[in-house]
């Protein structure tokens, strides 16, 4: 799981939202609720992306929308499910259903991609997709990603996770097990952590929590042993201890800076 490369359609919207489930309506506003966050990416000193995303919540402090200049994500909640509708340039790009388990974390998903939106970069040949989640001791250990299209159904990717004794993800192995394409490769991500506790997370409340501390480093290695990238993280906090800026610096010249503005 590259923190920089979190996909917004894989339970990993790049923003901070409260990880606490609220059981009643009209809950007291969470002081960690965001108003917006600003992302600036540079590559060897040249700006390659600069965008602002605005965030809204419901009365139970649950994330309801994230809107930038190109993408809008809309979440809705039911008793044992949640849904995501994604739009790119105001065109419908994806509908995803999250089926929740007794712990109110994701058990499985169903995703629908419309072929009527050729501007979406997420639509290639997939018509629908599903994901299955496996847990042990409350921690996500395996995620299986299946794809369904006119080419048939197949298991596309497998993700395996390893944690330290504090419940922090220290290793993720992404395996391409695409039986249709007859290919197979691995991407391996390893992490170290700071002593800064996580009181907010980088995903909706029903996403499995995979760290209790903010990361210090991340390294990507190919299954062949070739080096992908190494990242170092730096943080700035306000007087209330809330994260206001995160900077990711990679050894390939990429620098990603995210500034968080709270309500």
URBELPE-V318685 format. One record per residue. N is the residue number from 1. SS is DSSP state (alpha for helix, beta for strand, coil for the rest). PSI is psi in radians with two decimals (NA if undefined). Layout:
{{N SS PSI} {N SS PSI}}
This chain:
{{1 coil 1.61} {2 coil 2.12} {3 coil -0.64} {4 coil -0.63} {5 coil 0.41} {6 coil 2.23} {7 coil 2.41} {8 coil -0.21} {9 coil 0.53} {10 coil 0.78} {11 coil 0.52} {12 coil 1.03} {13 coil 2.33} {14 coil 1.34} {15 coil 2.96} {16 coil 2.16} {17 beta 2.73} {18 coil 2.44} {19 coil 0.03} {20 coil 2.30} {21 coil 2.32} {22 coil 2.23} {23 coil -0.38} {24 coil 2.91} {25 coil 2.83} {26 coil 0.75} {27 coil 2.72} {28 coil 2.29} {29 coil 2.35} {30 coil 2.26} {31 coil -0.23} {32 coil 0.14} {33 coil 2.31} {34 beta 2.64} {35 beta -0.73} {36 beta 2.92} {37 beta 2.57} {38 beta 2.17} {39 beta 2.25} {40 beta 2.08} {41 beta 2.36} {42 beta 2.70} {43 beta 1.95} {44 coil 0.73} {45 coil -0.09} {46 beta 2.22} {47 beta 2.20} {48 beta -0.24} {49 beta 2.46} {50 beta 1.95} {51 beta 2.68} {52 beta 2.31} {53 beta 2.36} {54 beta 2.45} {55 beta 2.44} {56 beta 2.77} {57 beta 2.85} {58 coil -3.05} {59 coil -0.19} {60 coil 0.31} {61 coil 0.42} {62 coil 2.45} {63 beta 2.25} {64 beta -0.49} {65 beta 2.67} {66 beta 2.17} {67 beta 2.14} {68 coil -2.99} {69 coil -0.34} {70 coil -0.50} {71 beta 2.47} {72 beta 2.23} {73 beta 2.29} {74 beta 2.13} {75 beta 2.51} {76 beta 2.62} {77 beta 2.41} {78 coil -3.06} {79 coil -0.71} {80 coil 0.21} {81 beta 2.87} {82 beta 2.74} {83 beta 2.68} {84 beta 2.22} {85 beta 2.16} {86 beta 2.42} {87 beta 2.44} {88 beta 2.19} {89 coil 0.75} {90 coil 0.24} {91 beta 2.41} {92 beta 2.25} {93 beta -0.52} {94 beta 2.53} {95 beta 2.23} {96 beta 2.39} {97 beta 2.27} {98 beta 2.10} {99 beta 2.19} {100 beta 2.58} {101 coil -3.02} {102 coil -0.39} {103 coil 0.12} {104 coil 0.61} {105 coil 2.87} {106 beta 2.22} {107 beta -0.72} {108 beta 2.91} {109 beta 2.78} {110 beta 2.25} {111 beta 2.42} {112 beta 2.27} {113 coil 2.06} {114 coil 2.37} {115 coil -0.04} {116 coil 0.04} {117 coil 1.42} {118 coil -0.19} {119 coil -0.17} {120 coil 2.20} {121 coil -0.22} {122 coil -0.15} {123 coil 2.03} {124 coil -1.47} {125 coil 0.13} {126 coil 2.32} {127 coil -0.90} {128 beta 2.85} {129 beta 2.68} {130 beta 2.75} {131 beta 2.46} {132 beta 2.41} {133 beta 2.36} {134 beta 2.39} {135 beta 2.72} {136 beta 2.13} {137 coil 0.54} {138 coil -0.04} {139 beta 2.43} {140 beta 2.14} {141 beta -0.55} {142 beta 2.44} {143 beta 2.29} {144 beta 2.29} {145 beta 2.06} {146 beta 2.51} {147 beta 2.53} {148 beta 2.24} {149 beta -3.01} {150 coil -0.27} {151 coil -0.16} {152 beta -3.02} {153 beta 2.44} {154 beta 2.71} {155 beta 2.03} {156 beta -0.85} {157 beta 2.62} {158 beta 2.37} {159 beta 2.18} {160 beta 2.39} {161 beta 2.43} {162 beta 2.44} {163 beta 2.76} {164 coil -3.08} {165 coil -0.24} {166 coil 0.09} {167 coil 0.36} {168 coil 2.34} {169 beta 2.09} {170 beta -0.27} {171 beta 2.33} {172 beta 2.30} {173 beta 2.07} {174 beta 2.04} {175 beta 2.20} {176 beta 1.90} {177 coil 0.66} {178 coil 1.72} {179 coil -0.42} {180 coil -0.76} {181 coil -0.09} {182 coil 0.70} {183 coil 2.83} {184 coil 2.17} {185 beta 2.83} {186 beta 2.52} {187 beta 2.29} {188 beta 2.21} {189 beta 2.30} {190 beta 2.64} {191 beta 2.58} {192 beta 2.92} {193 beta 2.70} {194 beta -3.06} {195 beta 0.14} {196 beta 2.01} {197 beta 2.62} {198 coil 1.99} {199 coil -0.01} {200 coil 2.80} {201 beta 2.95} {202 coil 0.67} {203 coil 2.91} {204 coil 2.83} {205 coil -0.49} {206 coil -0.05} {207 coil 2.47} {208 coil 2.30} {209 coil 2.22} {210 coil 0.19} {211 coil 2.54} {212 coil -0.15} {213 beta 2.71} {214 beta 2.47} {215 beta 2.63} {216 beta -0.74} {217 beta 2.77} {218 beta 2.41} {219 beta 2.34} {220 beta 2.27} {221 beta 2.40} {222 beta 2.72} {223 coil -0.45} {224 coil -0.20} {225 coil -0.14} {226 coil 2.54} {227 beta 2.35} {228 beta -1.22} {229 beta 2.83} {230 beta 2.41} {231 beta 2.54} {232 beta 2.46} {233 beta 2.47} {234 beta 2.59} {235 beta 2.63} {236 beta 2.40} {237 beta 2.71} {238 coil -3.09} {239 coil -0.30} {240 coil 0.06} {241 coil 0.17} {242 coil 2.47} {243 beta 2.16} {244 beta -0.36} {245 beta 2.36} {246 beta 2.31} {247 beta 2.24} {248 beta 2.14} {249 beta 2.10} {250 beta 2.77} {251 coil 0.01} {252 coil 0.15} {253 coil -0.15} {254 beta 2.39} {255 beta 2.16} {256 beta 2.18} {257 beta 2.25} {258 beta 2.21} {259 beta 2.25} {260 beta 2.30} {261 beta 2.17} {262 beta 2.83} {263 coil NA}}
